[in-house]
Amino acid sequence: MVDISAEYHDQMVNRIAEHSRFRSILMNGVTVYDRETRVRRKVVRILCEKSDAETLLLIAETVCQEAVSEIKKGIIRSRQP
């Protein structure tokens, strides 16, 4: 599971080809409010396989550098028991 700020999510969606499988993965995310930080901010929670999250990371490095750290956090959390 990966949480991306709504702003970065929208940037990635707008910069990925319309028929891309990864755009579909992004579009299937659910908008929630981040409770981990004490700041109320909208995030998009994306449920995906670890390999898909790693590919989203590579895509973010090209189309939305700001989302990289958020995606990395999701990948690291997936490794924890």
HELIX and SHEET records of a PDB file:
HELIX    1   1 ALA A    6  ARG A   15  1                                  10    
HELIX    2   2 ARG A   21  MET A   27  1                                   7    
HELIX    3   3 LYS A   50  VAL A   63  1                                  14    
HELIX    4   4 GLN A   65  ALA A   67  5                                   3    
HELIX    5   5 VAL A   68  ARG A   79  1                                  12    
SHEET    1   A 3 VAL A   2  SER A   5  0                                        
SHEET    2   A 3 LYS A  42  ILE A  46 -1                                        
SHEET    3   A 3 VAL A  30  TYR A  33 -1                                        
END                                                                             
